[in-house]
Structure formats: structure tokens, C-alpha cells
Amino acid sequence: METAEILKLALGQGGSIVILIGVVWFAYRLFIKFVLPAHNQTIERITASHAEDRQAFRLAMENCSLVLHRIDNNTTEIKTDVDVMKTKLIKLSSKVENIQHS
């Protein structure tokens, strides 16, 4: 086989397909070796960060719930104290009226 025939085969339609297959195979290997692992590492980092964020959010919500519960208890105590003072004030007011009318 002469050089001209080899060049004709390499640069012809058959050669183009072989080169195309080689380039696609090379690109596939690069993608599998470099791009895909980097992408997977990014996904793993995002997932870990998301888990940390969820934990922080959960703790914040638990703290808010505890504070809300304490506020509710304090409000109940204040309401009870106000009711007691109101009852005492009504009794005192009636005593004052009795004294004034006597």
C-alpha cells in the first residue's frame, strides 16, 4: 500500500467515521474520568450542607417552640393574676360604696 492510498483511506468517508468514533470515545472517557466525579462531589457537598442547614433550622424551630410555650405560660399566669386583682378590686369597691352610704 502506498502513502497516497493510506492518506485516501484515512481522509475519506471511512476515515472520518473512525476519527469521529475516536473523538467521541475520547470525550466520553474524559467525561467519565474528570467531569462526572467532580459533579458527584459537588452533589455530595450540597447534600451535606443541606443536612446541616436542616439541622440548624430544626434547632431554631425547637427553640422558638420552647420560647412560645414559656410566653404562653407567662400569659396564663398574668391573666390569672389580673382576674384575682379584678375580683379583689370589685370587693374593695363594694366595701368603699358601703362605707360611703353609711
C-alpha positions as CSV (number, residue, x, y, z in Angstrom):
1,M,0.0,0.0,0.0
2,E,1.3,3.3,-1.0
3,T,1.3,6.5,1.0
4,A,-1.3,8.1,-1.3
5,E,-3.7,5.2,-0.8
6,I,-3.3,5.3,3.0
7,L,-4.0,9.0,3.0
8,K,-7.0,8.5,0.8
9,L,-8.4,5.8,3.2
10,A,-7.6,7.9,6.3
11,L,-9.1,11.1,4.9
12,G,-12.0,9.5,3.1
13,Q,-15.5,8.7,4.5
14,G,-14.4,5.6,6.3
15,G,-11.5,7.5,8.0
16,S,-13.9,10.3,9.0
17,I,-16.1,7.8,10.8
18,V,-13.1,6.2,12.5
19,I,-11.9,9.6,13.6
20,L,-15.3,10.6,14.8
21,I,-15.7,7.4,16.8
22,G,-12.2,8.0,18.3
23,V,-13.1,11.6,19.3
24,V,-16.4,10.6,20.8
25,W,-14.8,7.8,22.7
26,F,-12.0,10.1,24.0
27,A,-14.6,12.8,25.0
28,Y,-16.6,10.1,26.8
29,R,-13.6,8.8,28.7
30,L,-12.7,12.4,29.7
31,F,-16.3,13.0,30.9
32,I,-16.3,9.8,32.9
33,K,-12.9,10.3,34.4
34,F,-13.0,14.0,35.3
35,V,-16.4,15.7,34.9
36,L,-18.6,13.1,36.4
37,P,-16.6,12.6,39.7
38,A,-16.4,16.4,40.1
39,H,-20.1,16.7,39.6
40,N,-20.8,13.9,42.1
41,Q,-18.5,15.6,44.7
42,T,-20.4,18.8,44.2
43,I,-23.7,17.0,44.7
44,E,-22.4,15.3,47.9
45,R,-21.2,18.7,49.3
46,I,-24.6,20.3,48.6
47,T,-26.4,17.4,50.2
48,A,-24.1,17.6,53.3
49,S,-24.6,21.3,53.5
50,H,-28.4,20.9,53.2
51,A,-28.4,18.4,56.0
52,E,-26.5,20.9,58.2
53,D,-29.0,23.6,57.3
54,R,-31.9,21.4,58.1
55,Q,-30.4,20.6,61.5
56,A,-29.9,24.3,62.2
57,F,-33.4,25.0,61.1
58,R,-34.8,22.2,63.3
59,L,-33.0,23.5,66.3
60,A,-34.2,27.1,65.7
61,M,-37.8,25.8,65.4
62,E,-37.4,23.8,68.6
63,N,-36.1,26.9,70.4
64,C,-38.9,29.0,69.0
65,S,-41.4,26.5,70.2
66,L,-39.9,26.5,73.7
67,V,-40.0,30.3,73.9
68,L,-43.6,30.3,72.7
69,H,-44.5,27.8,75.3
70,R,-42.9,29.9,78.0
71,I,-44.7,33.0,76.7
72,D,-48.0,31.2,76.8
73,N,-47.3,30.1,80.4
74,N,-46.4,33.6,81.4
75,T,-49.5,35.0,79.7
76,T,-51.7,32.4,81.5
77,E,-50.1,33.4,84.9
78,I,-50.6,37.1,84.1
79,K,-54.3,36.5,83.2
80,T,-54.9,34.6,86.4
81,D,-53.2,37.4,88.4
82,V,-55.3,40.0,86.7
83,D,-58.5,38.0,87.4
84,V,-57.6,37.8,91.1
85,M,-56.8,41.6,91.2
86,K,-60.1,42.3,89.4
87,T,-62.0,40.2,92.0
88,K,-60.2,42.0,94.9
89,L,-60.9,45.4,93.3
90,I,-64.6,44.6,92.9
91,K,-64.8,43.5,96.6
92,L,-62.9,46.7,97.6
93,S,-65.1,48.9,95.5
94,S,-68.2,47.4,97.1
95,K,-66.8,48.0,100.6
96,V,-66.0,51.6,99.7
97,E,-69.6,52.1,98.4
98,N,-70.9,50.6,101.7
99,I,-68.8,53.0,103.7
100,Q,-69.8,56.0,101.7
101,H,-73.5,55.1,102.1
102,S,-73.3,54.6,105.8
